Amino acid sequence: MGRKGEPEAVWIRRTGTGLWGWLVVIALMLGLPGVHGQEQMASPAGNFPVRPIRIIVYTSPGGLIDFTARKFADVARKYVDQPMVVINKPGAGGIVAFEDVLQTPADGYTLMAVTKSNVSKLLSSGREDIFDRMDWFARVMEDPQCLIVNKKAGVHTWPEIRADALARRGQQNWLGPDIGGLDHLSALKIWRSAAIEAKWIPYESGGQAIAALLGGLGVTYVGNPSEARGNPDLEVAVICAPKRLAAFPEVPIFREFGVEGVDDEVMWRGFAFRKGVPEPVRAWFEELFEKVNRDPDWRGEWEPFGIEVNLLGSQAFTAEVVKDRSEAVFYLREIGLMREAGQGRATLLAGVVEGMAANFLKGALLLANLVLAVVLLRSPAKHHFGELMILSFLVSVAVLFFALTEWLP
């Protein structure tokens, strides 16, 4: 309607056929958000969804959270006419994926698959703002943490692991993906509770860390029980749980050895939106998650591996994220990846994604060597070009190793 309730056609004629008049006509014909589109955005259609729904995964294809998202999309097809499309957005420890979600409209057509590891990564990268910009919508499962050992090695049980750690006085290697992630923090909690010290050796993925374990580069791998399935050389030594798992009845829990405080060390997996999704759409998703949670194909995929399939709604899930965030801050400060407010950065390059910073440093060193080579070739010292370039190369390697050890551990 035009001004004072007059019909749109009359209002358009009154405005004339100048530039602004034609813009108004085109907007009305196309239904741009500036006119009728505002009304549509304010009250979402009752037939949601009318187009495919994206599920953003923060890792490369093949990881457990990637499989979780794809399994969810597969089971959801029983209850949704529109497809759910899984899109991998790896990089920056999950920040790339979060940014992708936060740059899309809060209309319910973009979900993000999230895990407990995201909590510590957001903290250590200085992106705490993302916590409050996300709607932590549904936690779908809990996977207990555990220690996995190489059957061919001499250390198999928790008493043997602890005795070996005490004998080595902090030189025992524990393996896992990433630094400052859930597995690393779980290791820190176990060390504190068991009164031992060890070294954390991070790898880019769980698969690489397991390969290192099989190669004899560490005593134990921190992960989930299901990661030992299908490999005859791997064995679960002990599990973080309040009681033995039905799927692993022969594997003890830490409490049996007097190690308290690690019963609730779990990897949770769930889904989140950008905050602001309309309530009718959220209600639609609540119903969908309930259906998937009860589906036998969904539960049958996880429960045989000791994974607890228990759906938490938005309020309870958000409360759990808040608790995990507070706990992660304590341990991240302990290992120097965070500091108290007002104390400055934890490391020289804190807040910068480790991989990006390392690549920048490598590129800078390479460029510096190229510039040095050009300068030497044009200077009287060109007769010593080979010796000076070898020296420069060695210095660059030393700088790189020092940076990766001290600034980007």
Disulfide bonds with the S-S distance in Angstrom:
none
